[in-house]
Amino acid sequence: MFAYRTSVKFSKPVDFQDEIKMLSENGEDAYTEIAYWRKHPNLHGWMEDLYYKKGGIKESFNCVPVELDLEDLVNLEIAIKEKMLPHTSGFFFGESDTDDEAIKADLKFIKDAKEAIFSGDRVFYDSWW
């Protein structure tokens, strides 16, 4: 599970993986990693819900990006602080860590993502499992 920042404006807020691939194949640094999670299924479930709310059409939320705007980040921050991320399970997922250190890491991601947006970049989430 990854979050990235980019200066590229993609054509839509979801399902722009082909655009990312084309930029990468052309040798362009299309994006920079700002967060990485391993086995945080509840965060992934929250992102999956967002993906479909934004018009995502893939049957499986895997290897498909979703852009995060400021409103999304505020809503995510609330969900994390109130421990309201949706319980999510799956074969590869494991269990989400909800201790104080994990919450601090999630909130640091939100802070970094907001800073990226305020500086003019866009932020997106992607996963591969």
Summary of the structure (lengths in Angstrom):
residues: 129
radius of gyration: 14.1
end to end distance: 8.2
largest distance: 42.6
contacts: 348
relative contact order: 0.26
helix: 41%
strand: 15%
